Amino acid sequence: MIKRKKFALFTDTNDKHYTFEEYQTLIKDNQTDKDGNLIYLYANNKDEQYSYIEAATNQRIQCLAHGWPVRCSYGKYVGAKA
């Protein structure tokens, strides 16, 4: 599981691509909750969710783009401590 994190790419709503480590570094200052957990926002339809993406972007919050709804197991995998 840890090896996959090294080569998997995340795409944000601006079509920029990041590795897991790059994305964590990018969001850690603005998207960490009071308990120290990173908060990953995503949109599964950029057109339908444009106003939410724009609101997040205006607050300097990054948003991932997915072509499908994120399943709980995937979210737990991404957030798992290495």
SEMARRO-500730 format. One record per residue (C-alpha): x negated, y, z negated; chain. Coordinates in steps of 0.25 Angstrom, whole numbers, always signed. Last residue first. Layout:
# SEMARRO-500730
{east = X | north = Y | up = Z | c = A}
...
END
This chain:
# SEMARRO-500730
{east = -9 | north = +21 | up = -26 | c = A}
{east = +3 | north = +27 | up = -33 | c = A}
{east = +16 | north = +24 | up = -26 | c = A}
{east = +23 | north = +37 | up = -20 | c = A}
{east = +22 | north = +32 | up = -5 | c = A}
{east = +27 | north = +18 | up = -9 | c = A}
{east = +38 | north = +23 | up = -18 | c = A}
{east = +43 | north = +31 | up = -7 | c = A}
{east = +42 | north = +20 | up = +3 | c = A}
{east = +50 | north = +11 | up = -7 | c = A}
{east = +61 | north = +21 | up = -8 | c = A}
{east = +63 | north = +22 | up = +6 | c = A}
{east = +60 | north = +35 | up = +14 | c = A}
{east = +71 | north = +38 | up = +24 | c = A}
{east = +66 | north = +37 | up = +39 | c = A}
{east = +59 | north = +45 | up = +49 | c = A}
{east = +50 | north = +51 | up = +38 | c = A}
{east = +45 | north = +65 | up = +37 | c = A}
{east = +37 | north = +69 | up = +24 | c = A}
{east = +40 | north = +83 | up = +18 | c = A}
{east = +30 | north = +92 | up = +12 | c = A}
{east = +34 | north = +103 | up = +2 | c = A}
{east = +29 | north = +117 | up = +3 | c = A}
{east = +42 | north = +123 | up = -2 | c = A}
{east = +46 | north = +127 | up = +12 | c = A}
{east = +42 | north = +113 | up = +17 | c = A}
{east = +53 | north = +107 | up = +8 | c = A}
{east = +64 | north = +117 | up = +12 | c = A}
{east = +60 | north = +114 | up = +27 | c = A}
{east = +61 | north = +99 | up = +25 | c = A}
{east = +74 | north = +100 | up = +18 | c = A}
{east = +79 | north = +109 | up = +29 | c = A}
{east = +74 | north = +99 | up = +40 | c = A}
{east = +80 | north = +87 | up = +34 | c = A}
{east = +89 | north = +83 | up = +46 | c = A}
{east = +78 | north = +86 | up = +56 | c = A}
{east = +66 | north = +80 | up = +48 | c = A}
{east = +73 | north = +67 | up = +46 | c = A}
{east = +67 | north = +58 | up = +36 | c = A}
{east = +62 | north = +69 | up = +27 | c = A}
{east = +52 | north = +67 | up = +16 | c = A}
{east = +48 | north = +73 | up = +3 | c = A}
{east = +37 | north = +66 | up = -5 | c = A}
{east = +36 | north = +70 | up = -20 | c = A}
{east = +22 | north = +67 | up = -27 | c = A}
{east = +24 | north = +63 | up = -41 | c = A}
{east = +16 | north = +71 | up = -52 | c = A}
{east = +27 | north = +71 | up = -62 | c = A}
{east = +31 | north = +85 | up = -60 | c = A}
{east = +33 | north = +82 | up = -45 | c = A}
{east = +22 | north = +83 | up = -34 | c = A}
{east = +26 | north = +89 | up = -21 | c = A}
{east = +19 | north = +102 | up = -19 | c = A}
{east = +5 | north = +99 | up = -24 | c = A}
{east = +4 | north = +84 | up = -20 | c = A}
{east = +10 | north = +86 | up = -6 | c = A}
{east = -2 | north = +87 | up = +3 | c = A}
{east = -11 | north = +78 | up = -5 | c = A}
{east = +0 | north = +67 | up = -5 | c = A}
{east = +2 | north = +69 | up = +10 | c = A}
{east = -13 | north = +67 | up = +12 | c = A}
{east = -14 | north = +55 | up = +4 | c = A}
{east = -2 | north = +48 | up = +11 | c = A}
{east = -8 | north = +51 | up = +24 | c = A}
{east = -2 | north = +64 | up = +31 | c = A}
{east = +5 | north = +67 | up = +44 | c = A}
{east = +11 | north = +80 | up = +49 | c = A}
{east = +24 | north = +79 | up = +56 | c = A}
{east = +29 | north = +92 | up = +49 | c = A}
{east = +39 | north = +84 | up = +41 | c = A}
{east = +28 | north = +76 | up = +35 | c = A}
{east = +22 | north = +63 | up = +41 | c = A}
{east = +16 | north = +53 | up = +31 | c = A}
{east = +5 | north = +44 | up = +36 | c = A}
{east = +1 | north = +30 | up = +31 | c = A}
{east = -14 | north = +27 | up = +31 | c = A}
{east = -19 | north = +28 | up = +17 | c = A}
{east = -5 | north = +25 | up = +11 | c = A}
{east = -5 | north = +11 | up = +18 | c = A}
{east = -18 | north = +7 | up = +10 | c = A}
{east = -11 | north = +10 | up = -3 | c = A}
{east = +0 | north = +0 | up = +0 | c = A}
END
